[in-house]
Amino acid sequence: MKKVLLILVAIFTMCSVANAQTESKIKVIDQEEYKALFDKQTSAIATPSVFDFNATWCGPCRKLTPILEELAAEYEGRVYFYSIDVDNNKKLAQELEIQSIPYVLFFAPGGGDPEEMIGLCSKEEVKAYIEKILQTK
C-alpha cells in the first residue's frame, strides 16, 4: 500500500511539473480586449504585438501554435502574443476581412499598417516578421 501511495505521489508531482512547464505565454483574448489594446485616437498599439487568429478545428492553426509558443517564450517581455478564436469572435473576423486562417498580424508600436501572415509558416519565417516589427519601434 505504501508503494502504491508513493507511486501516486510521484505521478502527481510529475504531472504538476509538466503542467507548470506548459503554461502558455500566449494570452487568449476576445474582440473587446483586442480593440482595447489600441489607442482610440491614433489606432496605434503601445507594445510590439502578435495576434494569431485561429480556430480549434483548423489543422494548420494547431501546427502554428507550438511555433508561436516557442517564440513567445523567446521574446518574453519584448513582444506580446495574443490568440483570438475566429469562431468566437466572428464580428472582429468580419471587420478585419479574415478569409483564411491561420491569420497573424504583427504590430509595431506607434501605428502604421501591421505586417500580415496568412497560412502556416516556419518558425524562421515568423521570427523574421517579429524582427521586422522590433526594428520599426
Secondary structure, DSSP 8 states (H G I E B T S, - for coil): -HHHHHHHHHHHHHHHHHHHHT--SSEE--HHHHHHTB-TTT--BSS-EEEEEE-TT-HHHHHHHHHHHHHHHHTTTTSEEEEEETTT-HHHHHHTT--SSSEEEEE-TT-S--EEEES---HHHHHHHHHHHHHH-
